[in-house]
Amino acid sequence: MCLPTATSLVVLAVSVICFRGEALRTPSSNAQKRGQLRMPLQRRLRPPAQNVASGGNGAFSFLQVASKSRPGSASEGSAYGTPPVDIFGQLRVGTPPQTFNVAIDTGSSNLLLTSDDCHSVGCLAHKSYSARDSSTAKPLPSQNAGSQNADKDTMPETVLLDISTGEAEGELVMDSVCLGEQGDVCAMTGLVQMTKMTEAPFSTFPYDGILGVGMPQGSLEKRFNFIGNLAEQGALKRDRFSVWLANENDTEGSEIVFGEVAEDRLASEIQWVPVSRFDTGMWQTTMDDFSIDDTLIGLCGTVGCQAAFDTGTNAIAAPDHMIATLVSTLNIQQDCSTYDSLPTLGFSFQGSVHNLDKRDYIKRVFTNDGGVQCFHQFLPLTLAGPKKDLILLGDPFMKRYYTVFDRESLKVGLALSKHKDAPGAVGKRLGGRRGQQPQMSSVLQLDQGDAQ
């Protein structure tokens, strides 16, 4: 067991690294005995007027950068986050099962639930988890968090968490955790029941907790990684999950598929890119460069950039200098005077560019006086430690591209998402030099507007 024995712990992105990245690799034998589960995701939409009222673009990432009351406590950046535009699914925890709405976050690796012992203002808006009411719940004691003989009177380990601009304190518990409304895909998993939390941002969350589905190095300890626990007991057909995010024109909700790929969501073949490092706990890979109208712009130098696919960010997040360059090069004006001429914005992986149309990275908002304003969906975000200079590909990218997170191969799969109505950005094959024009790729030649 790699948990420290101190009674408090500030959880950072890489606070506990108990095993190498190769330990994640799992065999796919006995696949015929396992299944898959399609979890529908709910969405609580914010009124467009909120963007204007906030004086900004509404872009946000819950990746922790700084703590208000403990300066420097999150110098590495915390891995906890929430999905874009309040997207959440359902879990069943304990025996008998207690049902919760949880954010599905690829940028973190632990399960956090509000405890019934929490009386903070931030807790009051959420359904609470009761370990006392679950016959399968076991506290994880501070002196031996791995003990299987703890009873309900044992004092559990306490941890301190930085989540976005807020803070929470919680206790460690093991319990049965199940996917979906029927709860037929289950595993005993460590979780954090939050006993204290700040009012902001928790009181605004439309869900009861966060389910982290990131890499195991982001978990407090191996048994806190729910997806890994499912894999160990062979609960799923494949040790993978995939995300399809609906756009504003779709008549059905978003979904996450555990155990397989939803072929009916694909509008192109899948391109696979390897996970480039494991110590961040993020699903990240090497990105060649950004492109504007299919021309590389040289922001990533000769060795490329590190980019993570993050459902916990509702924007394209990157270091300040990169965002400033993108906004300037794209020539984005808030009065929408350049909207009609805005180019495509691309992200090149292994020579293949994945384009976003202007409707992907710009939100047009109509004002009360009949005018219109344009807000880009970019977020300046400067991180430190292993996450330094990390680019987060959030909501705008993941609506456009179906994303597969494969733990067997340690790769991420990208394919055009099939939507009812979507802007037509075309994937192409790019060269490796700044200013070089691309050649068409056999993998991503499909115009999404034709992929219905």
Rosetta blueprint (number, residue, H / E / L):
1 M L
2 C L
3 L L
4 P L
5 T L
6 A L
7 T L
8 S L
9 L L
10 V E
11 V E
12 L L
13 A L
14 V L
15 S L
16 V L
17 I L
18 C L
19 F L
20 R L
21 G H
22 E H
23 A H
24 L H
25 R L
26 T L
27 P L
28 S L
29 S L
30 N L
31 A H
32 Q H
33 K H
34 R L
35 G E
36 Q L
37 L E
38 R E
39 M E
40 P E
41 L L
42 Q E
43 R E
44 R L
45 L L
46 R L
47 P L
48 P L
49 A H
50 Q H
51 N H
52 V H
53 A H
54 S L
55 G L
56 G L
57 N L
58 G L
59 A L
60 F L
61 S E
62 F L
63 L L
64 Q E
65 V L
66 A L
67 S L
68 K L
69 S L
70 R L
71 P L
72 G L
73 S L
74 A L
75 S L
76 E L
77 G L
78 S E
79 A L
80 Y L
81 G L
82 T L
83 P L
84 P H
85 V H
86 D H
87 I E
88 F E
89 G E
90 Q E
91 L E
92 R E
93 V E
94 G L
95 T L
96 P L
97 P L
98 Q E
99 T E
100 F E
101 N E
102 V E
103 A E
104 I E
105 D E
106 T L
107 G L
108 S L
109 S L
110 N L
111 L E
112 L E
113 L E
114 T E
115 S E
116 D L
117 D L
118 C L
119 H L
120 S L
121 V H
122 G H
123 C H
124 L L
125 A L
126 H L
127 K L
128 S L
129 Y E
130 S L
131 A L
132 R L
133 D L
134 S L
135 S L
136 T L
137 A L
138 K E
139 P E
140 L L
141 P E
142 S L
143 Q L
144 N L
145 A L
146 G L
147 S L
148 Q L
149 N L
150 A L
151 D L
152 K L
153 D L
154 T L
155 M L
156 P E
157 E L
158 T E
159 V E
160 L E
161 L E
162 D E
163 I E
164 S L
165 T L
166 G E
167 E E
168 A E
169 E E
170 G E
171 E E
172 L E
173 V E
174 M E
175 D E
176 S E
177 V E
178 C E
179 L E
180 G L
181 E L
182 Q L
183 G L
184 D L
185 V E
186 C E
187 A E
188 M E
189 T E
190 G E
191 L E
192 V E
193 Q E
194 M E
195 T E
196 K E
197 M E
198 T L
199 E H
200 A H
201 P H
202 F H
203 S L
204 T L
205 F L
206 P L
207 Y L
208 D L
209 G E
210 I E
211 L E
212 G E
213 V L
214 G L
215 M L
216 P H
217 Q H
218 G H
219 S L
220 L L
221 E L
222 K H
223 R H
224 F H
225 N L
226 F H
227 I H
228 G H
229 N H
230 L H
231 A H
232 E H
233 Q L
234 G L
235 A L
236 L E
237 K L
238 R L
239 D L
240 R E
241 F E
242 S E
243 V E
244 W E
245 L L
246 A L
247 N L
248 E L
249 N L
250 D L
251 T L
252 E L
253 G L
254 S L
255 E E
256 I E
257 V E
258 F E
259 G L
260 E L
261 V L
262 A L
263 E H
264 D H
265 R H
266 L E
267 A L
268 S L
269 E L
270 I L
271 Q E
272 W E
273 V E
274 P E
275 V L
276 S L
277 R L
278 F L
279 D L
280 T L
281 G L
282 M L
283 W L
284 Q E
285 T E
286 T E
287 M E
288 D L
289 D E
290 F E
291 S E
292 I E
293 D L
294 D L
295 T E
296 L E
297 I L
298 G L
299 L L
300 C L
301 G L
302 T L
303 V L
304 G L
305 C E
306 Q E
307 A E
308 A E
309 F E
310 D L
311 T L
312 G L
313 T E
314 N L
315 A L
316 I E
317 A E
318 A E
319 P L
320 D H
321 H H
322 M H
323 I H
324 A H
325 T H
326 L H
327 V H
328 S H
329 T H
330 L H
331 N L
332 I L
333 Q L
334 Q L
335 D L
336 C L
337 S L
338 T L
339 Y H
340 D H
341 S H
342 L L
343 P L
344 T L
345 L E
346 G E
347 F E
348 S E
349 F E
350 Q L
351 G L
352 S E
353 V E
354 H E
355 N E
356 L E
357 D L
358 K H
359 R H
360 D H
361 Y H
362 I E
363 K E
364 R E
365 V E
366 F E
367 T L
368 N L
369 D L
370 G L
371 G L
372 V E
373 Q E
374 C E
375 F E
376 H E
377 Q L
378 F E
379 L E
380 P E
381 L L
382 T L
383 L L
384 A L
385 G H
386 P H
387 K H
388 K L
389 D L
390 L L
391 I E
392 L E
393 L E
394 G L
395 D H
396 P H
397 F H
398 M H
399 K H
400 R H
401 Y E
402 Y E
403 T E
404 V E
405 F E
406 D E
407 R L
408 E L
409 S L
410 L L
411 K E
412 V E
413 G E
414 L E
415 A E
416 L E
417 S E
418 K L
419 H L
420 K L
421 D L
422 A L
423 P L
424 G L
425 A L
426 V L
427 G L
428 K E
429 R E
430 L L
431 G L
432 G L
433 R L
434 R L
435 G L
436 Q L
437 Q L
438 P L
439 Q E
440 M L
441 S L
442 S L
443 V L
444 L L
445 Q L
446 L L
447 D L
448 Q H
449 G H
450 D H
451 A L
452 Q L
